[in-house]
Amino acid sequence: MCGRITLTARPEQLIEEFGVQEVDEHFEPRYNLAPTQGAAVICDREPGKIQLLRWGLVPFWARDLKIGSKLINARSDSVASKPAFRKSFEGKRCLVLADGFYEWQTTANRRKQPYFIGLKNRRPFAFAGLWASWRPAEGETVRSCSLITTDANALVSRLHDRMPVILPREARTLWLDHDASPEALQGLLRPYPADEMESYAVSPVVNSPAHEGPDCLTPVQEQA
């Protein structure tokens, strides 16, 4: 499961990397983004804009927002059939933007050591994601998203058996294409090459979703 991500790039960097024309005016760099908070997303129906969607998918049939906290990730092997994700996989796909994510490893003294994981080139990238709209009985429509996970590559597997799907640049357009076949889409849901990624231990301050700031990414010595 992926439960914390980072996106520290500036808007102009995101415009260059993803070829969009607009970035949500409320966007700001995030060093410790947690579920239920606003993730930066490019939706298939508005590919020229980066929007902020609530992280944790809330299907249109949901009774309330609570279900979203259980649907922050969708498994690649069941995303096309699971009721919570099926409709979004068929026609509401998105890119969830990030430049890293965190995983935790239990140490010998049973402490949780967090690790930052990102690309060696430090560029922002796109997770394969899904989005949905939910209208409450009263109030405004809520738009939400989820990340798709797959088997971990050799780098991530020492920390967790699964990892979010990172789409290569050349796959982003296909992921958002409404004419793409289910077979073509499933072919994208594979582990990212481990030799293009890096990881290092970071401070336990990231354990608290309330903590934000560059110090979340400061390398530290691994705990024994």
LOZAPA-531479 format. One line per 4 residues: number of its first residue (from 1); for each residue x, y, z negated of N, C-alpha, C. Coordinates in steps of 0.05 Angstrom, whole numbers, plus 5000, padded with zeros to 4 digits. Example, Ala and Ser with C-alpha at 12.3 -4.5 7.8 and 13.67 -1.06 7.14 Angstrom:
BEGIN
1> 5264:4886:4844:5246:4910:4844:5264:4934:4844  5257:4955:4858:5273:4979:4857:5258:5001:4843
# end
This chain:
BEGIN
1> 5017:4976:5000:5000:5000:5000:5017:5025:5000  5009:5045:5014:5023:5071:5014:5005:5091:4999  5015:5102:4977:4998:5119:4961:5009:5146:4956  5031:5153:4969:5042:5180:4966:5059:5187:4990
5> 5055:5210:5002:5070:5218:5026:5081:5246:5024  5099:5253:5042:5110:5280:5043:5107:5292:5071  5104:5318:5072:5106:5333:5097:5116:5361:5091  5142:5364:5094:5156:5388:5086:5162:5406:5109
9> 5156:5398:5134:5162:5414:5157:5146:5440:5158  5157:5460:5171:5143:5485:5174:5123:5483:5198  5103:5500:5199:5083:5498:5220:5095:5500:5248  5115:5516:5252:5128:5518:5278:5142:5493:5286
13> 5153:5478:5267:5165:5452:5273:5144:5432:5281  5121:5433:5268:5099:5414:5275:5088:5420:5303  5086:5446:5309:5076:5454:5336:5095:5443:5357  5121:5445:5352:5140:5435:5372:5140:5405:5374
17> 5138:5391:5351:5140:5362:5351:5115:5349:5363  5092:5360:5357:5067:5347:5364:5052:5360:5387  5062:5382:5397:5050:5395:5421:5023:5406:5416  5017:5416:5391:4991:5427:5385:4993:5458:5389
21> 4969:5470:5389:4968:5499:5392:4960:5513:5366  4950:5498:5347:4939:5510:5322:4945:5493:5298  4951:5506:5276:4955:5492:5250:4936:5505:5230  4922:5488:5215:4903:5498:5195:4916:5520:5178
25> 4901:5541:5174:4912:5564:5160:4919:5558:5131  4907:5537:5120:4912:5529:5092:4935:5509:5089  4948:5502:5112:4969:5483:5110:4993:5494:5095  5005:5478:5078:5030:5485:5065:5047:5460:5061
29> 5073:5462:5061:5090:5438:5057:5083:5423:5032  5083:5397:5034:5077:5380:5011:5099:5360:5006  5107:5358:4981:5129:5341:4973:5119:5316:4958  5093:5316:4952:5082:5294:4935:5052:5292:4939
33> 5044:5288:4964:5016:5287:4971:5003:5261:4962  4981:5263:4948:4967:5240:4936:4939:5237:4948  4928:5213:4945:4900:5208:4954:4881:5228:4942  4860:5234:4957:4839:5254:4952:4848:5282:4959
37> 4874:5286:4964:4884:5313:4972:4883:5315:5002  4888:5339:5012:4886:5345:5041:4911:5337:5056  4908:5317:5074:4930:5308:5091:4929:5323:5118  4952:5328:5130:4953:5341:5156:4947:5320:5178
41> 4928:5325:5195:4918:5305:5213:4913:5317:5241  4918:5301:5262:4910:5308:5289:4889:5288:5297  4864:5296:5302:4843:5278:5309:4840:5274:5339  4830:5251:5347:4827:5245:5375:4809:5265:5389
45> 4789:5276:5376:4770:5294:5388:4779:5323:5389  4801:5329:5374:4812:5356:5374:4843:5354:5374  4854:5344:5395:4883:5338:5396:4901:5362:5396  4890:5386:5399:4907:5410:5399:4909:5424:5373
49> 4898:5412:5352:4897:5425:5326:4905:5407:5303  4921:5417:5285:4927:5403:5260:4908:5412:5239  4893:5393:5228:4872:5398:5208:4880:5385:5181  4866:5393:5160:4870:5381:5134:4845:5364:5128
53> 4849:5338:5125:4828:5319:5118:4833:5306:5092  4812:5301:5077:4815:5287:5051:4826:5259:5055  4847:5253:5040:4860:5226:5043:4844:5206:5026  4833:5186:5040:4816:5166:5028:4790:5165:5043
57> 4787:5146:5061:4765:5146:5080:4738:5143:5066  4719:5160:5073:4692:5159:5063:4674:5153:5087  4665:5129:5091:4649:5122:5114:4622:5137:5114  4610:5139:5137:4585:5154:5139:4563:5143:5122
61> 4564:5117:5116:4543:5104:5100:4548:5104:5070  4570:5117:5061:4577:5117:5033:4556:5131:5016  4553:5122:4991:4535:5136:4973:4547:5161:4961  4574:5159:4956:4587:5183:4945:4617:5182:4952
65> 4632:5201:4943:4660:5203:4950:4678:5182:4937  4668:5169:4916:4685:5151:4900:4698:5129:4917  4684:5120:4937:4695:5098:4953:4721:5105:4967  4725:5131:4972:4749:5140:4986:4775:5133:4971
69> 4774:5132:4945:4799:5126:4930:4807:5097:4934  4789:5080:4943:4795:5052:4948:4802:5047:4978  4799:5068:4995:4803:5064:5023:4824:5083:5034  4846:5085:5019:4868:5102:5028:4885:5089:5050
73> 4884:5062:5050:4899:5046:5070:4880:5026:5083  4885:5020:5108:4870:5000:5123:4891:4979:5133  4886:4954:5129:4905:4933:5138:4902:4930:5169  4925:4927:5182:4925:4924:5211:4911:4899:5220
77> 4911:4878:5204:4900:4852:5212:4870:4851:5208  4858:4871:5195:4829:4871:5190:4815:4897:5198  4830:4916:5208:4819:4943:5213:4797:4942:5234  4799:4924:5253:4779:4922:5274:4753:4909:5266
81> 4754:4895:5243:4730:4880:5235:4718:4888:5208  4734:4900:5190:4724:4908:5164:4703:4930:5167  4680:4927:5155:4658:4947:5158:4666:4976:5152  4683:4980:5132:4691:5007:5125:4707:5021:5146
85> 4721:5005:5163:4740:5017:5182:4733:5012:5211  4715:4993:5216:4710:4984:5244:4702:5007:5263  4682:5023:5255:4673:5045:5272:4694:5065:5277  4710:5071:5257:4732:5091:5261:4753:5080:5279
89> 4759:5054:5277:4779:5042:5295:4769:5043:5324  4743:5040:5328:4732:5040:5355:4732:5068:5367  4728:5089:5351:4724:5115:5363:4731:5139:5347  4745:5136:5324:4753:5159:5308:4782:5154:5297
93> 4801:5156:5316:4828:5151:5308:4843:5178:5306  4864:5178:5290:4879:5203:5285:4908:5197:5280  4924:5218:5281:4952:5217:5272:4953:5231:5245  4963:5217:5225:4968:5229:5199:4997:5237:5198
97> 5002:5262:5195:5030:5273:5197:5045:5271:5171  5070:5264:5173:5087:5262:5150:5116:5264:5158  5134:5267:5138:5162:5263:5144:5175:5244:5123  5157:5230:5108:5167:5210:5090:5144:5199:5072
101> 5151:5178:5057:5132:5167:5038:5148:5155:5015  5134:5149:4993:5147:5138:4969:5137:5109:4964  5156:5093:4954:5149:5067:4943:5164:5063:4917  5154:5045:4901:5166:5041:4874:5176:5012:4871
105> 5198:5010:4856:5209:4984:4850:5212:4981:4820  5203:4958:4809:5206:4953:4781:5234:4944:4774  5247:4959:4756:5275:4953:4748:5276:4931:4727  5300:4924:4720:5304:4902:4700:5292:4909:4673
109> 5292:4935:4667:5280:4944:4641:5251:4951:4644  5239:4943:4666:5210:4946:4672:5202:4975:4677  5220:4991:4684:5213:5018:4692:5207:5018:4722  5192:5038:4730:5185:5041:4758:5204:5062:4771
113> 5221:5052:4789:5240:5070:4803:5228:5078:4830  5222:5104:4834:5212:5112:4860:5234:5116:4881  5226:5110:4906:5244:5114:4928:5231:5130:4950  5246:5148:4962:5236:5162:4985:5244:5147:5010
117> 5226:5145:5030:5231:5131:5055:5224:5149:5078  5242:5152:5097:5237:5169:5120:5254:5161:5143  5254:5177:5164:5271:5172:5187:5299:5184:5183  5319:5171:5194:5346:5181:5191:5350:5209:5203
121> 5335:5214:5224:5338:5241:5237:5322:5263:5223  5307:5255:5201:5293:5274:5184:5270:5289:5199  5262:5280:5222:5241:5293:5237:5213:5284:5226  5193:5301:5229:5166:5292:5222:5157:5271:5241
125> 5138:5254:5232:5128:5233:5249:5098:5229:5244  5086:5210:5258:5057:5206:5255:5051:5177:5247  5035:5175:5226:5024:5149:5218:4999:5144:5236  4994:5119:5243:4969:5111:5255:4947:5114:5235
129> 4927:5130:5241:4906:5135:5221:4878:5133:5233  4859:5133:5215:4830:5133:5222:4817:5157:5207  4795:5167:5218:4781:5188:5204:4751:5183:5205  4736:5197:5188:4707:5193:5187:4695:5219:5176
133> 4669:5222:5182:4653:5245:5171:4631:5234:5153  4628:5247:5131:4607:5238:5111:4591:5263:5103  4565:5261:5104:4548:5283:5096:4533:5277:5071  4538:5292:5049:4524:5287:5024:4495:5297:5026
137> 4479:5290:5006:4452:5300:5006:4451:5330:5004  4470:5342:4990:4472:5370:4988:4502:5378:4991  4507:5400:5005:4534:5409:5008:4545:5404:5036  4570:5410:5040:4583:5409:5066:4592:5381:5073
141> 4594:5376:5099:4605:5351:5109:4634:5347:5101  4641:5323:5092:4669:5317:5084:4682:5300:5106  4705:5309:5115:4720:5294:5135:4744:5282:5121  4748:5256:5125:4768:5241:5110:4785:5224:5128
145> 4807:5213:5118:4824:5196:5134:4837:5174:5118  4848:5155:5132:4862:5132:5120:4886:5125:5137  4907:5114:5125:4930:5104:5139:4927:5074:5145  4938:5065:5167:4938:5036:5173:4966:5025:5164
149> 4965:5002:5151:4990:4989:5142:4995:4963:5157  5020:4955:5158:5028:4930:5171:5049:4917:5154  5061:4895:5163:5082:4881:5148:5106:4900:5146  5120:4899:5124:5143:4916:5119:5167:4907:5136
153> 5183:4926:5145:5208:4919:5159:5229:4912:5138  5253:4907:5148:5275:4898:5130:5282:4919:5110  5279:4945:5116:5286:4966:5097:5266:4968:5075  5240:4968:5082:5219:4972:5063:5213:4947:5047
157> 5219:4924:5058:5210:4899:5045:5224:4894:5018  5246:4907:5013:5258:4904:4986:5242:4919:4965  5224:4936:4973:5208:4952:4955:5179:4943:4955  5169:4935:4979:5140:4928:4981:5137:4910:5006
161> 5117:4893:5006:5113:4875:5028:5098:4888:5052  5088:4913:5048:5074:4926:5070:5084:4955:5072  5080:4967:5096:5088:4994:5101:5067:5007:5120  5065:5034:5119:5047:5047:5138:5058:5045:5166
165> 5040:5044:5186:5048:5042:5214:5057:5070:5223  5083:5072:5230:5094:5096:5242:5094:5093:5272  5080:5111:5286:5078:5109:5315:5102:5122:5329  5115:5108:5347:5136:5121:5363:5123:5145:5378
169> 5140:5164:5386:5129:5187:5401:5112:5179:5425  5122:5160:5440:5109:5152:5465:5082:5138:5460  5077:5130:5435:5052:5116:5429:5030:5134:5419  5036:5159:5413:5016:5176:5400:4992:5181:5418
173> 4998:5187:5444:4976:5192:5463:4957:5168:5466  4969:5145:5468:4953:5121:5470:4935:5116:5446  4946:5121:5422:4930:5117:5398:4905:5135:5397  4907:5159:5409:4885:5177:5409:4867:5174:5434
177> 4874:5157:5452:4859:5153:5477:4834:5137:5473  4811:5149:5479:4785:5135:5475:4782:5112:5495  4797:5111:5517:4795:5090:5536:4814:5067:5531  4830:5069:5510:4850:5048:5504:4835:5023:5495
181> 4845:5000:5504:4833:4975:5497:4840:4967:5468  4823:4951:5455:4830:4941:5428:4857:4927:5427  4863:4912:5449:4888:4897:5450:4912:4916:5451  4909:4937:5466:4931:4957:5468:4935:4971:5441
185> 4914:4977:5428:4916:4990:5402:4928:4972:5381  4920:4947:5381:4931:4928:5362:4961:4925:5367  4969:4927:5392:4998:4924:5398:5015:4946:5386  5003:4968:5378:5018:4990:5366:5022:4987:5336
189> 5006:4969:5324:5006:4966:5295:5027:4947:5286  5052:4955:5289:5075:4938:5282:5095:4954:5265  5113:4940:5252:5133:4955:5235:5151:4972:5252  5158:4995:5241:5177:5013:5254:5205:5002:5251
193> 5223:5006:5271:5250:4995:5269:5265:5004:5244  5274:4985:5229:5288:4991:5204:5313:5007:5208  5327:5002:5230:5353:5015:5234:5350:5045:5240  5325:5055:5244:5321:5083:5248:5311:5097:5223
197> 5310:5082:5201:5299:5093:5176:5320:5092:5154  5314:5107:5132:5331:5107:5109:5314:5109:5084  5326:5101:5061:5312:5104:5036:5333:5109:5014  5324:5123:4993:5342:5128:4970:5325:5133:4945
201> 5336:5129:4922:5322:5133:4897:5318:5162:4892  5295:5169:4880:5289:5196:4873:5280:5197:4844  5276:5221:4834:5269:5226:4806:5241:5215:4800  5236:5205:4776:5210:5196:4767:5189:5219:4766
205> 5197:5244:4771:5178:5266:4770:5156:5261:4791  5162:5245:4813:5142:5240:4833:5120:5222:4823  5124:5209:4800:5104:5191:4789:5078:5206:4783  5080:5232:4778:5057:5248:4772:5048:5262:4798
209> 5024:5258:4807:5014:5271:4831:5011:5301:4827  5012:5310:4802:5011:5339:4796:5037:5353:4801  5058:5337:4804:5085:5350:4808:5090:5354:4837  5096:5379:4844:5103:5386:4872:5129:5402:4872
213> 5144:5400:4893:5168:5416:4896:5191:5400:4908  5211:5414:4918:5234:5402:4931:5249:5382:4914  5248:5385:4887:5262:5366:4870:5251:5338:4872  5227:5334:4883:5217:5307:4888:5235:5292:4907
217> 5249:5305:4924:5266:5292:4944:5295:5291:4937  5302:5301:4914:5331:5301:4906:5340:5272:4899  5361:5263:4913:5371:5236:4907:5381:5233:4879  5376:5210:4866:5386:5204:4840:5399:5177:4840
221> 5414:5171:4818:5426:5144:4816:5404:5124:4809  5405:5101:4822:5385:5080:4817:5387:5071:4788  5363:5066:4775:5362:5056:4748:5369:5027:4748  5382:5018:4727:5389:4990:4725:5364:4974:4717
# end
